[in-house]
Amino acid sequence: MEPRKGSQTPSRSVILPYESSSGNEACEIYAETGRTAQEWQRLLLTDLMGRNSDGLWTHPKFGYAVPRRNGKNEVIAMRELWGLQNGEHILHTAHRTTTSRSAWERLCQLLEDSGTEYKSSGALGQETVRIRGGGRAQFRTRTTKGGLGEGFDLLVIDEAQEYTTDQEAALKYVVSDAQNPQTIFCGTPPTPDSSGTVFQAFRDEVFEGSAVDAGFAEWSVDSQRDPTDVDAWYETNPSLGTILTERKIRAEIGADKLDFNIQRLGYWVRYNLKSAISQTEWAAAYAGKLPEITGKLYAGVKFGHDGKNAALSIAAKTADGRIFVEGIDCRPIRGGIDWIVSWLKAADLAGVVADGANGQASLTAMMKDARMKPPVFPKVAELIAASARFEEDLFGGRLCHMAQPALVASATNCEKRAIGGNGGFGYRSIKEGVDVVLLESVVLASWLCRERGGHTAKTQKVTY
């Protein structure tokens, strides 16, 4: 009975049809080093190096994700070996200097073992390799300016989970002048500590069908698994049974199940892991002790876009000129909104603002029955202004809070969503189980608090 091996084909992929491939040729060049490509590496390289009827790369942009220690970087080395032998100019970039250095050392060793004459420079962070015939490769740590003004045929984005939009802006044009350019993204799914967003966005575009001339392959689980699920190990680790063993994976299991799922099982978390407001930025607005409040309170009510929850928050001006904000509560709408009206009626309020079409009518009717003035319903332009001003106040030190756990979670697990067509934004949650409506109600309350000081909102006269 043959030893069990990991899946040699991706769990999920988008591969465009191609007429021919240089993948087998790349594997033959690699074999001259005395090594043999694993089946999954050969299959992946064949797809990655597929050509159309014009002889051009079918996938000018190709990404792949494989869990750690499976040999994903060896695929890049095979592609680079072929590129050197065929006169390509290659730029290999990585997030860490140690990673780009290791890639340079790997390629030099392969050239050495194959008996290929080459010249190299080992200047840290600026490593290069050249062979007779014109092929050359440069290895760099990524920066926001790296690659500007230079031209390459192949761009490798190693540690792609750390690839940022600023770095992409500096690098994506370095292959524009090539007759047959290719960009390869290689990495693992991002973790909560990853700084990049480009890799996940590219993956999403490919699988959604909105990316042009692009491919992607990954070994992954589509939902979190028990770390002791051996079958999941074999589904997602193509080198298990060859260079990886069950014993090695078993030793990796720890208390952090999510990290194991991401790093070892290739799990892509279904939200962007980088919040628009960081924990450090939100913590900087912590008041320390309840500030001296001047004047009355302003309330913000937000009904969630998904119709699940409604949130209530308040804002007030402080003696030192800041705006103090606090979340009152966030509850399921199906339980009713009587609690909101009861709280508003008991409070000493200067005004109420509400947003969310699914709750405005009910709130207005209930406030009327309670003989209260109706809330302000902001227009789109005012919602855009509210978010912009909130951000300015937060980052400018003009906002403070008392670090309520629920509000901390809501504020530090959000990303921006587009509103209108002129660059306006609101917020949405990026973490399952954390609702952004509490933060949105704070944004509304702080906006009304700021605006009512100048009487920009019209006063509504109501008679009963």
C-alpha positions as CSV (number, residue, x, y, z in Angstrom):
1,M,0.0,0.0,0.0
2,E,1.4,3.4,-1.0
3,P,2.0,6.0,1.7
4,R,-0.8,8.6,1.9
5,K,0.0,11.9,0.2
6,G,-1.6,15.3,0.4
7,S,-3.9,16.5,-2.4
8,Q,-1.9,17.2,-5.5
9,T,-4.5,19.4,-7.0
10,P,-5.8,22.7,-5.6
11,S,-8.9,22.9,-3.4
12,R,-10.0,25.8,-5.5
13,S,-8.7,27.4,-8.6
14,V,-9.4,29.5,-11.7
15,I,-7.3,28.5,-14.6
16,L,-7.9,30.0,-18.1
17,P,-7.6,27.7,-21.1
18,Y,-4.2,27.7,-22.7
19,E,-2.7,26.4,-26.0
20,S,0.7,25.3,-24.7
21,S,2.9,25.6,-21.6
22,S,6.5,26.1,-20.7
23,G,6.0,24.3,-17.4
24,N,7.5,21.0,-18.4
25,E,10.6,22.7,-19.8
26,A,11.0,24.6,-16.4
27,C,10.7,21.2,-14.6
28,E,13.4,19.7,-16.9
29,I,15.8,22.7,-16.2
30,Y,15.1,22.2,-12.5
31,A,15.9,18.5,-12.8
32,E,19.4,19.4,-13.9
33,T,20.0,20.4,-10.3
34,G,19.5,16.8,-9.2
35,R,16.1,17.6,-7.8
36,T,12.7,16.4,-9.0
37,A,9.5,18.6,-8.9
38,Q,6.7,17.1,-6.9
39,E,3.6,16.3,-8.8
40,W,1.6,19.3,-7.5
41,Q,4.5,21.7,-8.2
42,R,4.7,20.4,-11.8
43,L,0.9,20.7,-12.3
44,L,0.8,24.2,-10.8
45,L,3.8,25.3,-12.9
46,T,2.2,24.0,-16.0
47,D,-0.9,26.2,-15.4
48,L,1.1,29.2,-14.3
49,M,3.3,29.0,-17.5
50,G,0.4,28.4,-19.9
51,R,0.6,30.2,-23.2
52,N,-2.1,31.4,-25.6
53,S,-2.1,31.0,-29.4
54,D,0.2,34.1,-29.7
55,G,2.8,32.5,-27.4
56,L,2.0,35.0,-24.6
57,W,1.4,34.1,-21.0
58,T,-2.3,33.1,-20.6
59,H,-2.1,34.5,-17.1
60,P,-0.1,37.8,-17.0
61,K,-1.1,37.9,-13.3
62,F,-1.2,34.6,-11.3
63,G,-1.6,34.0,-7.6
64,Y,-1.3,30.9,-5.5
65,A,-1.6,30.2,-1.8
66,V,-0.2,27.1,-0.1
67,P,0.1,26.4,3.6
68,R,3.6,26.8,5.2
69,R,6.5,24.4,4.7
70,N,5.0,22.7,1.6
71,G,7.6,24.1,-0.9
72,K,5.6,26.9,-2.5
73,N,8.8,28.9,-2.9
74,E,10.4,26.1,-4.9
75,V,7.8,26.7,-7.6
76,I,9.0,30.3,-7.8
77,A,12.6,29.1,-8.0
78,M,11.7,26.8,-10.9
79,R,10.0,29.7,-12.7
80,E,13.0,32.0,-12.1
81,L,15.5,29.3,-13.3
82,W,13.6,29.1,-16.6
83,G,13.4,32.9,-16.8
84,L,17.2,33.2,-16.4
85,Q,17.8,30.6,-19.1
86,N,15.5,32.5,-21.4
87,G,17.0,35.9,-20.9
88,E,14.3,37.4,-18.6
89,H,14.9,40.3,-16.3
90,I,13.3,39.3,-13.0
91,L,12.4,41.3,-9.8
92,H,11.8,39.1,-6.8
93,T,10.3,41.1,-3.9
94,A,9.5,40.1,-0.3
95,H,8.2,41.7,2.9
96,R,11.2,40.7,5.0
97,T,14.9,41.1,4.1
98,T,15.6,37.6,5.4
99,T,13.0,36.2,2.9
100,S,14.4,37.9,-0.1
101,R,17.9,36.9,1.0
102,S,16.8,33.2,1.3
103,A,15.3,33.4,-2.2
104,W,18.6,34.7,-3.6
105,E,20.5,32.0,-1.8
106,R,18.1,29.3,-3.1
107,L,18.5,30.4,-6.7
108,C,22.3,30.6,-6.4
109,Q,22.4,27.1,-5.0
110,L,20.2,25.7,-7.8
111,L,22.5,27.3,-10.4
112,E,25.5,25.9,-8.7
113,D,24.0,22.4,-8.5
114,S,23.1,22.5,-12.2
115,G,26.6,23.5,-13.2
116,T,25.4,26.9,-14.7
117,E,28.0,29.7,-14.7
118,Y,26.6,32.8,-13.0
119,K,27.7,36.0,-11.3
120,S,26.1,37.2,-8.1
121,S,26.2,40.1,-5.7
122,G,25.2,39.6,-2.1
123,A,24.7,43.2,-0.9
124,L,22.0,42.8,1.7
125,G,18.6,43.9,0.4
126,Q,20.1,44.4,-3.1
127,E,21.1,40.8,-4.1
128,T,21.4,40.0,-7.8
129,V,22.1,37.0,-10.0
130,R,23.2,37.1,-13.7
131,I,24.0,34.3,-16.2
132,R,25.6,34.4,-19.6
133,G,23.0,35.2,-22.2
134,G,21.5,38.2,-20.4
135,G,19.2,36.6,-17.8
136,R,19.3,38.4,-14.5
137,A,17.3,38.5,-11.3
138,Q,17.2,41.1,-8.5
139,F,16.0,40.5,-5.0
140,R,14.6,43.3,-2.9
141,T,12.7,44.0,0.3
142,R,9.5,45.9,-0.7
143,T,9.2,49.6,-0.1
144,T,6.8,52.2,-1.4
145,K,9.4,53.4,-3.9
146,G,11.1,50.1,-4.8
147,G,11.3,49.4,-8.6
148,L,10.4,52.9,-9.8
149,G,12.1,53.7,-13.1
150,E,13.2,50.1,-13.8
151,G,11.8,47.6,-16.2
152,F,11.4,43.8,-15.7
153,D,9.8,40.8,-17.5
154,L,8.8,39.0,-14.4
155,L,7.7,40.5,-11.0
156,V,7.5,38.1,-8.1
157,I,5.5,39.2,-5.0
158,D,6.7,36.8,-2.3
159,E,5.0,36.9,1.1
160,A,2.0,38.3,-0.8
161,Q,-0.2,38.5,2.3
162,E,1.9,41.5,3.4
163,Y,1.7,43.3,0.0
164,T,0.2,46.8,0.6
165,T,-1.6,49.2,-1.8
166,D,1.3,51.7,-1.5
167,Q,3.8,49.0,-2.5
168,E,1.6,47.9,-5.4
169,A,1.4,51.5,-6.6
170,A,5.2,51.6,-6.8
171,L,5.7,48.2,-8.3
172,K,2.9,47.3,-10.7
173,Y,4.2,49.3,-13.6
174,V,7.7,47.8,-13.6
175,V,6.6,45.1,-16.1
176,S,4.6,47.5,-18.3
177,D,7.3,47.8,-21.0
178,A,7.9,44.0,-21.3
179,Q,6.7,42.3,-24.4
180,N,5.3,39.3,-22.4
181,P,5.1,40.4,-18.8
182,Q,4.0,38.3,-15.8
183,T,3.4,39.0,-12.2
184,I,3.2,36.2,-9.7
185,F,1.7,36.5,-6.2
186,C,2.9,33.8,-3.8
187,G,1.9,33.5,-0.1
188,T,-0.5,32.3,2.6
189,P,-3.9,33.7,3.7
190,P,-3.5,36.9,5.8
191,T,-3.5,36.6,9.5
192,P,-4.8,39.3,12.0
193,D,-1.2,40.7,12.0
194,S,-0.9,40.9,8.2
195,S,-0.6,44.5,6.9
196,G,-1.4,43.8,3.2
197,T,-4.8,43.9,1.5
198,V,-3.8,43.4,-2.2
199,F,-3.4,39.6,-2.2
200,Q,-6.9,39.0,-0.7
201,A,-8.5,41.6,-3.0
202,F,-6.8,40.0,-6.1
203,R,-8.0,36.6,-5.0
204,D,-11.6,37.8,-4.5
205,E,-11.6,39.4,-7.9
206,V,-10.4,36.3,-9.6
207,F,-12.9,34.0,-8.0
208,E,-15.7,36.6,-8.6
209,G,-14.8,36.6,-12.3
210,S,-14.0,40.4,-12.4
211,A,-10.3,40.0,-12.9
212,V,-9.0,40.0,-16.5
213,D,-6.3,37.5,-17.8
214,A,-5.7,36.3,-14.3
215,G,-5.5,32.9,-12.5
216,F,-5.4,31.8,-8.9
217,A,-4.9,28.4,-7.2
218,E,-5.1,27.6,-3.5
219,W,-5.0,24.7,-1.1
220,S,-7.6,25.6,1.6
221,V,-10.5,24.8,3.7
222,D,-13.7,26.8,3.2
223,S,-14.6,26.8,6.9
224,Q,-12.7,26.4,10.1
225,R,-11.8,22.8,11.1
226,D,-10.8,21.1,14.2
227,P,-7.0,21.2,14.3
228,T,-6.9,17.5,14.9
229,D,-8.8,16.7,11.7
230,V,-6.1,14.7,9.9
231,D,-8.2,14.5,6.7
232,A,-8.1,18.3,6.5
233,W,-4.3,18.2,6.8
234,Y,-4.2,16.0,3.7
235,E,-6.7,18.1,1.8
236,T,-4.7,21.3,2.2
237,N,-1.0,20.2,2.4
238,P,0.1,18.8,-1.0
239,S,3.6,17.9,0.4
240,L,2.2,15.9,3.4
241,G,3.6,12.4,3.0
242,T,6.7,13.7,1.3
243,I,8.6,16.6,2.9
244,L,5.9,17.1,5.6
245,T,4.8,14.5,8.1
246,E,1.8,14.1,10.4
247,R,4.2,14.2,13.4
248,K,5.4,17.7,12.4
249,I,1.9,19.0,11.9
250,R,0.7,17.5,15.2
251,A,3.5,19.4,17.0
252,E,2.1,22.7,15.6
253,I,-1.3,22.4,17.3
254,G,-1.7,25.0,20.0
255,A,-4.4,27.1,21.7
256,D,-4.9,29.4,18.7
257,K,-7.2,27.4,16.5
258,L,-7.7,30.3,14.0
259,D,-4.0,30.7,13.5
260,F,-3.7,26.9,12.8
261,N,-6.5,27.1,10.3
262,I,-4.9,30.0,8.5
263,Q,-1.3,28.9,8.5
264,R,-1.7,25.1,8.2
265,L,-5.1,24.6,6.5
266,G,-5.1,27.7,4.2
267,Y,-8.3,29.2,5.7
268,W,-9.2,32.6,4.3
269,V,-11.1,34.6,6.9
270,R,-14.2,36.1,5.4
271,Y,-13.4,39.7,6.3
272,N,-10.7,42.2,5.8
273,L,-8.3,41.8,8.8
274,K,-7.1,45.4,8.9
275,S,-9.5,47.9,10.6
276,A,-9.9,51.5,9.3
277,I,-9.5,52.5,13.0
278,S,-6.8,50.7,14.8
279,Q,-6.8,49.8,18.5
280,T,-4.0,52.2,19.1
281,E,-5.9,55.1,17.4
282,W,-9.1,54.4,19.3
283,A,-7.2,54.0,22.6
284,A,-5.5,57.4,22.1
285,A,-9.0,59.0,22.5
286,Y,-9.5,57.4,25.9
287,A,-10.5,60.1,28.4
288,G,-9.1,58.4,31.5
289,K,-11.9,59.7,33.6
290,L,-15.3,61.1,32.8
291,P,-14.8,64.6,31.4
292,E,-16.7,67.7,32.5
293,I,-19.8,67.8,30.3
294,T,-21.2,71.2,29.2
295,G,-24.7,71.5,27.8
296,K,-27.2,68.8,27.0
297,L,-26.8,65.5,25.3
298,Y,-27.3,64.6,21.6
299,A,-28.5,61.1,20.7
300,G,-27.8,59.1,17.5
301,V,-29.9,56.1,16.5
302,K,-28.8,53.7,13.8
303,F,-30.8,50.9,12.2
304,G,-28.5,48.3,10.6
305,H,-28.5,47.8,6.8
306,D,-29.2,44.1,7.3
307,G,-32.3,44.8,9.5
308,K,-30.9,42.9,12.5
309,N,-29.8,45.4,15.1
310,A,-30.5,49.0,16.2
311,A,-28.1,51.0,18.3
312,L,-28.3,54.1,20.4
313,S,-25.4,56.4,21.4
314,I,-24.9,59.9,22.9
315,A,-22.5,62.7,22.4
316,A,-21.9,65.9,24.4
317,K,-19.4,68.8,24.4
318,T,-16.8,68.9,27.1
319,A,-15.3,71.8,29.0
320,D,-12.0,71.5,27.1
321,G,-13.7,71.7,23.7
322,R,-13.8,68.0,22.8
323,I,-16.8,65.8,22.1
324,F,-17.4,63.0,24.5
325,V,-19.2,59.9,23.0
326,E,-20.7,56.8,24.6
327,G,-22.7,53.8,23.4
328,I,-25.9,53.2,25.2
329,D,-27.0,49.9,23.8
330,C,-27.3,47.7,20.6
331,R,-30.2,45.3,20.5
332,P,-32.0,43.1,17.9
333,I,-34.7,45.0,16.1
334,R,-37.0,42.0,16.3
335,G,-37.3,42.6,20.0
336,G,-38.8,46.0,19.3
337,I,-37.4,49.5,19.7
338,D,-39.5,50.6,22.7
339,W,-36.2,50.7,24.8
340,I,-34.9,53.4,22.5
341,V,-37.9,55.6,22.9
342,S,-38.0,55.0,26.7
343,W,-34.4,56.1,27.0
344,L,-34.8,59.1,24.8
345,K,-37.9,60.3,26.7
346,A,-36.1,60.0,30.1
347,A,-32.9,61.8,29.0
348,D,-32.2,65.5,28.9
349,L,-31.6,65.8,25.2
350,A,-30.9,68.7,22.8
351,G,-31.7,66.6,19.7
352,V,-31.9,63.2,18.2
353,V,-30.6,62.0,14.8
354,A,-31.6,58.7,13.2
355,D,-30.6,56.8,10.1
356,G,-31.8,53.6,8.5
357,A,-34.8,53.3,6.3
358,N,-36.0,50.1,8.0
359,G,-36.7,51.8,11.3
360,Q,-37.3,55.5,10.7
361,A,-41.1,55.3,10.3
362,S,-41.5,53.2,13.4
363,L,-39.3,55.5,15.5
364,T,-41.0,58.6,14.3
365,A,-44.5,57.2,15.1
366,M,-43.4,56.0,18.6
367,M,-41.7,59.4,19.4
368,K,-44.9,61.2,18.3
369,D,-47.0,59.0,20.5
370,A,-44.6,59.8,23.4
371,R,-45.1,63.6,22.6
372,M,-41.5,64.0,21.5
373,K,-40.0,66.0,18.7
374,P,-39.2,63.8,15.7
375,P,-35.6,63.0,15.0
376,V,-33.4,64.6,12.4
377,F,-33.1,62.4,9.3
378,P,-29.7,63.2,7.6
379,K,-29.4,63.4,3.8
380,V,-26.7,61.4,2.0
381,A,-24.4,64.5,1.9
382,E,-24.8,64.9,5.6
383,L,-24.0,61.3,6.3
384,I,-20.8,61.7,4.3
385,A,-20.0,64.8,6.2
386,A,-20.7,63.1,9.5
387,S,-18.2,60.3,8.8
388,A,-15.5,62.6,7.5
389,R,-15.9,65.0,10.5
390,F,-15.9,62.0,13.0
391,E,-12.6,60.8,11.5
392,E,-11.1,64.3,11.6
393,D,-12.2,64.7,15.3
394,L,-10.9,61.2,16.3
395,F,-7.5,61.5,14.6
396,G,-7.2,65.2,15.6
397,G,-7.6,64.6,19.3
398,R,-11.0,66.3,19.5
399,L,-13.0,63.2,20.4
400,C,-13.0,61.2,23.7
401,H,-14.6,58.2,25.2
402,M,-14.5,55.9,28.2
403,A,-13.3,52.7,26.4
404,Q,-16.5,50.7,26.7
405,P,-15.7,47.2,25.5
406,A,-18.6,47.0,23.0
407,L,-17.7,50.3,21.5
408,V,-14.0,49.4,21.3
409,A,-14.9,46.2,19.4
410,S,-17.2,48.0,17.0
411,A,-14.7,50.9,16.3
412,T,-11.6,48.7,15.9
413,N,-13.2,46.1,13.6
414,C,-14.5,48.3,10.8
415,E,-13.6,49.2,7.2
416,K,-14.8,52.0,5.1
417,R,-17.7,51.6,2.6
418,A,-18.4,53.9,-0.3
419,I,-21.3,56.3,0.0
420,G,-22.3,58.4,-3.0
421,G,-20.1,58.9,-6.0
422,N,-17.7,61.5,-4.8
423,G,-15.4,59.7,-2.4
424,G,-17.8,59.7,0.6
425,F,-17.6,56.9,3.1
426,G,-19.4,55.2,5.9
427,Y,-18.3,52.1,7.9
428,R,-19.1,48.4,7.9
429,S,-18.0,45.6,10.1
430,I,-15.0,43.3,9.2
431,K,-15.5,40.8,12.0
432,E,-18.1,38.2,12.4
433,G,-20.1,38.8,15.6
434,V,-19.2,42.5,15.8
435,D,-21.8,44.9,14.6
436,V,-20.8,48.3,13.3
437,V,-24.1,49.9,14.0
438,L,-22.9,50.9,17.5
439,L,-20.1,52.9,15.9
440,E,-22.4,54.4,13.3
441,S,-24.7,55.6,16.0
442,V,-21.8,57.3,17.7
443,V,-20.9,59.0,14.4
444,L,-24.4,60.3,14.1
445,A,-24.5,61.6,17.7
446,S,-21.2,63.3,17.4
447,W,-22.2,64.9,14.1
448,L,-25.4,66.3,15.6
449,C,-23.5,67.5,18.6
450,R,-21.1,69.4,16.4
451,E,-23.6,70.7,14.0
452,R,-26.3,71.8,16.4
453,G,-23.8,74.1,18.1
454,G,-24.0,76.2,14.9
455,H,-27.7,75.5,14.3
456,T,-27.1,74.0,10.9
457,A,-29.9,71.5,11.3
458,K,-33.4,73.0,10.9
459,T,-35.6,73.1,14.0
460,Q,-38.9,71.3,13.4
461,K,-42.0,72.6,15.1
462,V,-44.4,69.9,16.2
463,T,-47.9,70.3,17.7
464,Y,-50.2,67.7,19.1
